[in-house]
């Protein structure tokens, strides 16, 4: 399929240059509600940054991130065997044309290999019904990624302990993840599953609540408490420390209770395209 690489390149470019509408709207809403003068300056600068990036077709942030792909491929999609190679070719194009900062380093030698390397880009595969392929890219910056964490709770612990863990972790991180942040929280499954759930939750739109009412209430409670910390934009004080909190969960072993946090900075970059079996691209 000759257009698949081009579709993935356009996907990466969209994610790196144009902040999702839901995130931009929430940042503008935060600017309107913010009463701290220093916080308003920070938010105004962020909004101006977004405008310049879109107008000049430049990356939103100098840290263009580690590229993480979520691929939901239909069992009848005729180009399954081409997807991975197309992703690698698109990244090479993106590195030159957007451009992308070379963010891939060997963990043992320190050698910089550009934007691809051992296990990178990371691709989460999911086989689904149908003949379409849905590809989502999440460019993950290091500042926010460094604030990710995991805790193995006692099975007897409850929601209050989870709330306190998240809020205390946000306080500990302070301005490091470039707030206002989006918090992705994964609960249950196992240590690795919880971390994956936390990161995948970042793909949801701002303001989109979990379908489980108990979980949705937890999201709202944590968001309220985090914004009461006063950390504010860029950690300089203010009313808005987080734009949203997303929680995803899986059933757990009776003797294990993992809770993971994946932090996303204000540059909540993500983009999604659905490619049909005919090669047409539908941007989500």
Beta strands, then each sheet from edge to edge (+ up, - down):
strand 1: 66-74
strand 2: 122-128
strand 3: 133-140
strand 4: 149-153
strand 5: 181-187
strand 6: 242-249
strand 7: 257-264
strand 8: 271-275
strand 9: 281-283
sheet 1: 2+ 1+ 3- 8+ 9-
sheet 2: 4+ 7- 5+ 6+
end
